[in-house]
Amino acid sequence: MTLKEQILSFIFSFLAGIIIQLIYKFSYKYIYNVKKIYTFLNSLLLFTNITLIYFKIFYYINGGIINIYFLLITVLTFLYLNNKKFTKKM
């Protein structure tokens, strides 16, 4: 993997974490304010779609090579933005 592909992958992983957090925030009421079976199915469908889109874009960026640190950047960005929101309310 070239340096250019790695930089694009890092940037995409960071932006993907932000976008996933925004989608999660927008669809929160549709996921958790319904019956339990619908909650499970809605969250399964949402995160399956997000995962497929994430891997498809990575396929176009660097041929589908995904390292663990790209996933860590995405997850940590998502968690940081969610925790930041909760600490502001307190």
Steps between C-alpha positions, in 0.01 A plus 500: 500500500645834400521802727229678301261207549573491873435872540173472306403201714572687825299802385213282382498304827481821703223644281314169505495510881347848487244402238404180684449699820276750318294221342470331839391824665244566227352150510512456881127554550416251225725237651423520873147637534323193362443139606803289586481285186487811282791646694711194423402491134544875445842511660609185315391648168658839570841367600502238223445773243763725656751214508439406137538860386819537708662192346389588148662844523816341641500269201510803271766682706761228539378176352321378811799487732370591843736511794393493862605860561255627236217330687632632832501857368140463385377348826693741724370802304143369535541435874670834563221694332231307688671548839562865426127546451412327828750695709364833377155419641633443851 
